[in-house]
Amino acid sequence: MPQGFLRDKIAVVTGASSGIGRATALELAKAGAHLVIASRRKMLLEELASEIEELGRDALVEVVDITEREQVERLISKVISHYGQIDILIVCAGVYYRSLVENLSLDIVDRSLAINFYGGLFTILAVLPHMRARNTGHIVLVSTMDTKLGLPGDGPYAIAKSALSSFVDVLRQELHETGVHTTIILPGRVDTAFIEDLKLPRGSMIISPQVVARTIVRSIKRRKAIVILPFLANVLYIIKVFSPRLADWIIRLLHMQGWEKEEVRSNSSGNSLVKEQIGD
Ligand SMILES: NC(=O)c1ccc[n+]([C@@H]2O[C@H](COP(=O)([O-])OP(=O)(O)OC[C@H]3O[C@@H](n4cnc5c(N)ncnc54)[C@H](OP(=O)(O)O)[C@@H]3O)[C@@H](O)[C@H]2O)c1
């Protein structure tokens, strides 16, 4: 049985069926937590649940579309009646919507806001009263470096992620002197299905979802407010603070936004991704 610092804590992870959410659920289980794993693809969640149970922890599978507020509220009520508490919330579900601003449709902005902003907002608003009532808990938002260093083509995604990050930035300060803590994780590129349709320049810094997952668990332990990873992303961010044009030049030089050739495709999550001639 895991003896970690999260022993017998109850953790809810959205976007648990793949990538960072999946890796984080496993890392939390190794640290001793019981898991509630939520997303839309049941079969993937059930596979993950078996792996969590092999680690000696409970795993409750919940099929939820987090863009639907009633579904999110039902999920949280169910977890509270089952376990009586939520100690950790990982807000991880997300979809990468890209379009150049000159091709931007409001439809893609709306779809990005639905999952990348409202989905996270609904989840945090549903969990927060329970954490406040017990005056304990930790909310982790898996955001993106795009909120600090916007990349060309990432407009619809960055709008929504930035809005939710700003919300959690405010929340952290409002929760000052309470027992409820927040962490905003700002990863650069992570090797998941999220970026599978993107051709990235040679030498790009791509980290594994396991590295992000371990960082998340460490950040909970140390009650970190904001974490940027990998380390070199911090360097580029500091350059931007002092010289935004130099940072823009570096992004252009390295073509960090990558290349997207298709106009409309579907990714493996079945999410419609509109890709409107980004890159060459
Ligand atoms: N990969 C990167 O380069 C990168 C970089 C920075 C930040 N991030 C952030 O990391 C988070 C996780 O992304 P990832 O890289 O792990 O990508 P991923 O492997 O594609 O995972 C995305 C997750 O979101 C879930 N999801 C999507 N729409 C949903 C909905 N409407 N309701 C419930 N769940 C939904 C998916 O599950 P279902 O399809 O089963 O619903 C899946 O589990 C995202 O928030 C993303 O913004 C990723």
The ligand as a Tripos MOL2 file, in Angstrom:
@<TRIPOS>MOLECULE
LIG
   48    52     1     0     0
SMALL
NO_CHARGES

@<TRIPOS>ATOM
      1 N1          0.4210   18.6810  -24.6940 N.am      1 LIG1
      2 C1          0.8860   19.9160  -24.6140 C.2       1 LIG1
      3 O1          1.7920   20.3130  -25.3840 O.2       1 LIG1
      4 C2          0.3530   20.8490  -23.5590 C.ar      1 LIG1
      5 C3          1.1290   21.9840  -23.2640 C.ar      1 LIG1
      6 C4          0.6570   22.8730  -22.2840 C.ar      1 LIG1
      7 C5         -0.5380   22.6330  -21.6360 C.ar      1 LIG1
      8 N2         -1.2750   21.5300  -21.9560 N.ar      1 LIG1
      9 C6         -2.5520   21.3500  -21.2510 C.3       1 LIG1
     10 O2         -2.5700   20.0680  -20.6680 O.3       1 LIG1
     11 C7         -3.9130   19.6360  -20.5250 C.3       1 LIG1
     12 C8         -3.9860   18.1660  -20.9120 C.3       1 LIG1
     13 O3         -3.6030   18.0340  -22.2520 O.3       1 LIG1
     14 P1         -2.7930   16.7690  -22.7940 P.3       1 LIG1
     15 O4         -1.5530   17.2770  -23.4120 O.co2     1 LIG1
     16 O5         -2.7090   15.7230  -21.7750 O.co2     1 LIG1
     17 O6         -3.7570   16.3610  -23.9940 O.3       1 LIG1
     18 P2         -4.6470   15.0530  -24.2850 P.3       1 LIG1
     19 O7         -3.8050   13.8380  -24.1390 O.co2     1 LIG1
     20 O8         -5.3190   15.3200  -25.5840 O.co2     1 LIG1
     21 O9         -5.7190   15.0860  -23.0970 O.3       1 LIG1
     22 C9         -6.7900   15.9480  -23.0940 C.3       1 LIG1
     23 C10        -7.8020   15.4160  -22.1000 C.3       1 LIG1
     24 O10        -8.9130   16.3120  -22.0410 O.3       1 LIG1
     25 C11       -10.0960   15.5330  -22.0510 C.3       1 LIG1
     26 N3        -11.2270   16.3070  -22.5800 N.ar      1 LIG1
     27 C12       -11.2860   16.9990  -23.7400 C.ar      1 LIG1
     28 N4        -12.5090   17.5490  -23.8930 N.ar      1 LIG1
     29 C13       -13.2360   17.1830  -22.8030 C.ar      1 LIG1
     30 C14       -14.5700   17.4300  -22.3780 C.ar      1 LIG1
     31 N5        -15.4130   18.1810  -23.1080 N.pl3     1 LIG1
     32 N6        -14.9820   16.9020  -21.2170 N.ar      1 LIG1
     33 C15       -14.1390   16.1470  -20.4590 C.ar      1 LIG1
     34 N7        -12.8670   15.8800  -20.8030 N.ar      1 LIG1
     35 C16       -12.4140   16.3930  -21.9580 C.ar      1 LIG1
     36 C17        -9.7480   14.3440  -22.9230 C.3       1 LIG1
     37 O11       -10.5650   13.2350  -22.6000 O.3       1 LIG1
     38 P3        -11.8100   12.6780  -23.4600 P.3       1 LIG1
     39 O12       -11.4900   12.8600  -24.9010 O.co2     1 LIG1
     40 O13       -11.8650   11.2480  -22.9970 O.co2     1 LIG1
     41 O14       -12.9790   13.4680  -22.9970 O.co2     1 LIG1
     42 C18        -8.3320   14.0480  -22.4890 C.3       1 LIG1
     43 O15        -8.3210   13.2090  -21.3590 O.3       1 LIG1
     44 C19        -4.7590   20.5450  -21.4060 C.3       1 LIG1
     45 O16        -5.5400   21.3770  -20.5680 O.3       1 LIG1
     46 C20        -3.7480   21.3800  -22.1710 C.3       1 LIG1
     47 O17        -4.1990   22.6980  -22.3760 O.3       1 LIG1
     48 C21        -0.8550   20.6270  -22.8990 C.ar      1 LIG1
@<TRIPOS>BOND
     1     1     2 1
     2     2     3 2
     3     2     4 1
     4     4     5 ar
     5     4    48 ar
     6     5     6 ar
     7     6     7 ar
     8     7     8 ar
     9     8     9 1
    10     8    48 ar
    11     9    10 1
    12     9    46 1
    13    10    11 1
    14    11    12 1
    15    11    44 1
    16    12    13 1
    17    13    14 1
    18    14    15 2
    19    14    16 1
    20    14    17 1
    21    17    18 1
    22    18    19 2
    23    18    20 1
    24    18    21 1
    25    21    22 1
    26    22    23 1
    27    23    24 1
    28    23    42 1
    29    24    25 1
    30    25    26 1
    31    25    36 1
    32    26    27 ar
    33    26    35 ar
    34    27    28 ar
    35    28    29 ar
    36    29    30 ar
    37    29    35 ar
    38    30    31 1
    39    30    32 ar
    40    32    33 ar
    41    33    34 ar
    42    34    35 ar
    43    36    37 1
    44    36    42 1
    45    37    38 1
    46    38    39 2
    47    38    40 1
    48    38    41 1
    49    42    43 1
    50    44    45 1
    51    44    46 1
    52    46    47 1
@<TRIPOS>SUBSTRUCTURE
     1 LIG1         1 GROUP 0 **** ****
